[in-house]
């Protein structure tokens, strides 16, 4: 359907011209030690549209997995369609060469691209090792819905042929292949409007083939397709049976012009397919279809042919082919097209010109071309009936008539020709055997090297397995040790975390106990000072008791009778104090005042004792409350209240102590003055001083009774006036 080409430029070109080169170079064999994959891309249907719904400008890139891995620029690609479409028709043929030793690991990649967006539309990977040598695969490639929903409806139609450097030779076959070269229609046609394509096949039984076509068997009508769904589930999709009753059809390119189609197409049928086994029922069948049907929505919907040409391949025809001097073939100048409505300008049924030859070598050097096929002997078959009965043949050469030549040949010449042909065939067989022996030796050498490599690999594999087992054991032990160490590390980490938490708690507790310890030390100092104050107060009590005893003694002395020898009019003075009515009154008042003051001081000391005891108990209970963190704030608040109250009590006690010391001092001074006779009038002492001191003492006592909850730290230090009083009392 398009021009055959081996390489396409990297950038896709425009639409190629479908007109054919009248003399193309046909080559079925790949270079030595290589294989050629020939791909003919006919068309595609239901290509994915763009995201915006626009139609693509499709073309196909053909490459191998090694080219893809090496990121080589693609060299095999089709042309770009002339307009955007989702159902393109290309008809281009591309070739891809690979090394013969790499076929087992290479894949053929068919990738449909969008030339406008430079984006891949759909891709198919075909393993080359699944393809049979020289078998034409007519593929219908599609994607599985599970793998790619966007391209599930897309179908790509292509013919793929894997070509080797040698034609395979099969057991029981004297020849390797049958080559058929189709030139074209001999006379112009009057009712052909479109180019035609030809489907050629060799059927082992033409009668049964016609019966199957009459029953519309899909395998015998048109071009059967090999449907392959990707990803490939099984290599059996590429399996080719040894014998097919419908033959293995091959499709030609379109022949033009429509008035007189010209193909110059060569078909190669392998001996494996039974093409070289000439028999009474074997026939070469050529079916003609309009190429316009290839451009429909179903590219291979070839249902009704325009005509059929049949060439019976009988044993007599096989013997006649062996009479050729250089090429074992024949040419048929006018093979009629039957079952057709086509007419020539003369009103007759059209006919075609074709040539065919048997190939005996695995690497033949001469294939049929338009030039060398004219040198073959010519046969003009005339079919007598529809069942292809007897064939009346007339043989002719380009210069002499074959009938006359056979009559003139002597029996000796015939024998010499047969001997010559036998020797030639023997020489070809010997050369072929030598080539085959060389190939087998090379293969044996390769197999030996592979075997040695495999033995070395097996030894190394055994060593690697032993090493792997030992390494696995070591790895298992290391994993166990690692697990044990991991558990140990985890345990130590947990212990460290617990110790850190405990340390934090201890630090917080230590920080909370620092002010409490300082407060406790202050309280202990206060307790010591309170003990000293209590000692001082006890000493003062003793002093007071002594003073009371002295007063009582003085009072007793006052109550003694006055001696008779005392002079009249002057009172007697004891210890320098004048006696008499006024003096007695003064002593009684002084005694009552001192008793009141003594009572007041005893009351004040009792209060101090009662108030000091709760402070001691509270200070002893303070450490018990330090363990609880919830009462810390309450304790601090209580401490602040106690400290404020202690400060106030300190001031009050200082004032009361000073006032008491002053009164004591004043009373002692007045008492001494009265004893020595230097005092003021007794009325002022008795009336004024005690009243003022009593009022002040009552105010101080009222203040102490209302605000004295605990002792002060300054009470332990006696004032200067108290020290003076104690000294005076001692004196």
C-alpha angles and dihedrals in degrees: 000000000000140000114290112241136168099208135025124197116262092249112063115248131217126272111313123231111258094208110112132235105246094221111033120177107247116202121170098178129078123224118276116289089008140091129215124213111204114199124186111194110204104171150297138235135212098012114184115267124225124270089260091049094254120145118247132239096232132200132160127240118200119199143141129246091253091056089048092048092048090045093232117171110257114259099181117065140130129243124270118257117257092240137017112276142152092217105051127180117206112158091192126145122212132180129215121193124206135170113269092231091055098056092095093063103029126098128199111232120203109190123182110209135190109233094201099051097025088229132138114248101182137342136201127195116203118187106230093210089067093060119093117230115264093354114133109227115202100204133196103189122196140161128244115250092227093059103038121010094178093058097032093107095043117109127188120200118205144145115229123191124181110209125195133196092252134041109240118245118213130205113264094021121107092194134047102215148347116235120202120191116197116198108177148265113320100214131036116263125229101199103039112108102167137044115267134225124207129220110202126192140158112226122194093215117027095185093058090043091057090049092053091049089052089054089050094241105186091221092058100041122079119326115332113219131219104224114208123183119203132260088046110240099188137008088227087087087076097045116125119201118228095240127024118189089209093048126227107287122216125200124221128209119261114283120220158240097036092225092061113005117212120191111163085193125159124210123196119204118188126228089235089068092054095254094132096047101095113200141153095271101036115109142171109234123198118188121192122212133173112257091222089077088063089066096055125103088271104045095197099043090128101154109146119034123215090227146333134232120199126192114185112222101211129167093253088056089051092054091048090053091058092060092075115112099214108006124037095221149093138218128223112206100187113026104168125233107227133191090034141126092209116118134191125225087266091056094247130123112272124248135199135220118230141160132203138185141181118244116211101170125080090226107028118192100202121061123175118274132171089263106045094039090068090066093063121102112269127233126190107200121198114196110217101195142358093267092061098242124170119350121221108207134188117195124208139171127210092257108017135033111254093221094056091046092054091049093050095048112101120222090250092055091049090052091048091050091050090048090048092051091047091051091047091050090046091051091049090049091049091050090046091049091049090051091046090048090051090049091048091049090051090048091048091051090049091047091049091050090047090048092051090046090049092050090049089046091049092051091046088045091053090049090047091050091051090046089047091051092050090045090050090052091049090046090051091050091046090049091052091048090046091050091049092048090046091054090047091050090048091051092048091048090052091048090048091050091050092048091048090051091048090048090051090050091049091048091050090047091048091049089049092048095050096077090038091053090049089049090048091052090051090051091050090052089050091051091052090049090048090054090051090049091050090052090051091048091050090050089050089050089054090050090050091049090052090049089051090051090050090049092049091050090050091049090050090051089051091054093056116106120266113253118247096234090063112117119248121254097024122088119227115247123212116209090352096310116119116237128214137095093309093047093049091052090049093050093049093050092046091050093051091048092051092048091052091048091048091050091050092051093048090051091050091050091050090051091050091051093049092048096046094056097066089049091056092047091048092049091050091050095048096088090053091064095050094080094066116075094194095066096048095098093046090050092049090050091050090049091052091050091047091049092051091048091047090053091051092047091050091058093046094047091048091052093046092046092050092047092047091049091051092050091048091049093047092048092048091048092048091046091053092044090052091048091052094039098248099111129118122252109304094236093066092050097046099040108033109031102046093047094053093045093047093052091049092047091051090053091048092048092050090052092049093048092053102042108023108108099140144000129273129235091233094059090080090068113074117220125245093252091054091052090050092050092050091050092049091049090051090052 
